Amino acid sequence: MTEVFSFIDPLLELSGFQASWIPRQAGVDVLGDREFALCNLAPHHDRWITEGFPEIFTRHHAEQIHGNQIAAITKISEQSIIQHAGVDGLITNLPSQLLAIYVADCAAIYLADPVTRSIGLLHSGKKGTEGNILREAVVRMAELYGTCPSDLVCVVSPCIRPPDYDIDFAETIREQASELGIVQFHDSCQNTASNLTVHYSYRIEKGQTGRMLALLALR
């Protein structure tokens, strides 16, 4: 399992940044729709987060409508979990706010700016990549935090890839990052459709499956 998590090493090497990836959970019944699967996965995800992110105040989830809209978290809330409607990306420069994105073939894009101490986490599948959600997030981070693309560390999670999918959106994300001036780009190069022992795959499992969970926070 070590290789499954090694793709987030560039983030873990940054002082004051915390990232995680929750893979397929063995023995959990996910043979149903999204709501059923996430309900059964919730105790496992909650335990993982409690152990791995003990200083977190609030967990933020994007609604994930396969768009390119971004929500900026600008204030600390007393709520334990906040759902952000109509967005597929989250950014913040506040500590102890946990950004969370579910995926099961789409890519999670982690963004960390060690200069301005700001972060972003994006859901980028076929449609999100077509809408260049990466560009939308980088533009917002530049506007709000003064982020320079060349300072960003960008990491792409496991996602579906050819030959199991006809579009290589991970490669498109790489090209988009290059066009933006992101030089510290890291791709997991893992295909979610090729190893169902560690990944969920919406396409291979015909929608009756669970979700991996990407997590990112500032200490």
N, C-alpha and C positions, 0 to 999 in steps of 0.2 A: 504493500500500500504506500510505501514511501514515495515512489515516483508519482503517485496520484496527486500528492500535495506539494511536490517540489516546485511546481510552476509558480507558487506564490512567494518563493524565497526572495526575489528581488524586492518585494514589499516588506518582508520581515527583516530585511537588512537595514531598513530605514529607522532611525531612532525616533521613537514616539508614535509610530504607526503600527496598527495591529490588523492583520488580515486572517481570514480563515475560509475554508471550503468544506462543506458537509456533503460527503458523497452518498451513494446508495446505502441505505440502512438495512442490513440483512435481517430477514425474518419479519419485517413490517409489511402488513397487507396493504398494498397500494393499487389493487386491481379494481379500479373504479374511476370516477371522474376526478377533477382537480380538487374539489372541495372534500371529497371522501379521502383522497390520498393525503392532503395536507392536514386534515384532522387527525389521522392516524400517525403522521410523522411529527406532529406538534410536540408531544412529550419528549421525543428524542432530540429534536432541534432545540427545545427549551433547555434541556439538560446540558447539551453541548455548549450553548451560549452562556449559561450560568457559570459553567466551569471555565470557559475560555475567555469570557469578557466580564469578570466580576465587578468592574468599576463602571459599567455602562448604566446610564440613566434611562435612556429611551431607545427603543428599536424602531427604525423607520422602514416601511415597506412601500415600494412603488406599486401602483395598481397593475401596471404592465398590460397595456392595451395594444402593443405592437406599433407604437408611434415613436416620436422623437422628442417629446416634451420633457423638460427638466424641472424638478422642484428643488429649490434652495432652502435648506434648513437654517433659519436665521435666529432662532431663539430656543432656549432650553425649556422643555415642557415637563410637567409632573406626570404625564401619561406614560405608561410603560411601553405601549405599542401605538404607533400612529401609521395609518394607511393614507398615502398620498394619491388622491384620485387623478386619473387622466394623464399620468406621467409614466415614463419608462426609465427615468434616470434621476438620481439623487446626488446633490453636492452639499458640502458644508465645510466650514473652518472651525466648527465648535468641537471641543473635546467631549468624550463620553456620550457621543451620539452614534449609534450603530446603524450603518446603512446595510440593507438586506435586499437581495435579489434572488428570486427563484428561477431556475432554469432546468430544462430537460430536452436539450438539443440546441436551443439558442445559446449565444455566448453571453457571459457576464464580462464586462470590461471594467477592470479596476484602474483608477487613476489616483496617483499620489504626488503631491507637489511638496517636496521637502523644504523649499525656499519660503513659500508663503504659508506652509503648514495647512494645506487644504486637501480635500479628497473628493472623489466622485465614484459612483458605482452605477453601471448602466446595463440595461437589458437590450441586447442587439442581436436579433435574428435576421431573417430575410428582409422584413419590412423596416425594421429599425436601422439596419445597415443601409438599405436603399435611401432612407431618410437622413443618413449620416448623423445619427445621434451622437457619435463621438465629437463631431465638429460642434454641434449644439452645446454639448457639455463644456468643451474647451473654451468656447466663446463666452459662456456664462461665467466660468471660473476666472477668465481674464478680466471680465467686467467687474465682478464682485470682489475678487481677491488679488488681482494683479498677476495672475498666473502667466508665465511664459511657457509656451509649449515645449521648448527645449529643456526645461527643468523637470517636466513630468516623467514619472515612471508609469508606463502603461502595460497592463498585463491582461491577456485574453485567456479566459477559462476553457476547459474542455467544452467542445460543441460538436455538432454533427458536421461531417466533412465528406467530400467525394472519397470513394465511389458510392457511399450510402446516401448521398444527397447530390442533386445536380448543380447546386450553386455552392461555391467555396466562399462563403461570406467572411470567414476568418481571414482569408487572403485579401479580400476587399478592405477589411478593417485595417490590415497592415498598410495597404496603399493609402488609405485615408489618413492614417497616423503620419505617414511620411509626408504627405501633402501639407499637413498642419505644422510640420517641423518637429514632431516628436521623434527623438532619436533613441530614447531608452524604451524600446518596444520589446515585449517578451510574449511569445505565443506558447501556450501549453503544448500545442501540437497533438493533443489527445482527442480522439474521435469518440463521442458518446455512444454512437451506434455500434461500435466494434467490441465493446467490453461491458456487457450488462451485469457483470459481477460488481462493478464499482460505479457505474453510471446508470441513470435512468435515460431512456430514449423514447420520446413521444412518438416519433415516426416508426421505429421498429416495433414498439409495444402498442401501436395503434391507439394512442391516447389514453390507454388504461394503465397509468403508471404514476410514479411519484415525482418529486422534484429535488434536485440538488439545491443547496443554499450557499450563495456567496455572501461574505460578510467583510465589512471594512470599517475601521474606526480610528480616531485620533485619541491617544491617551491624554 
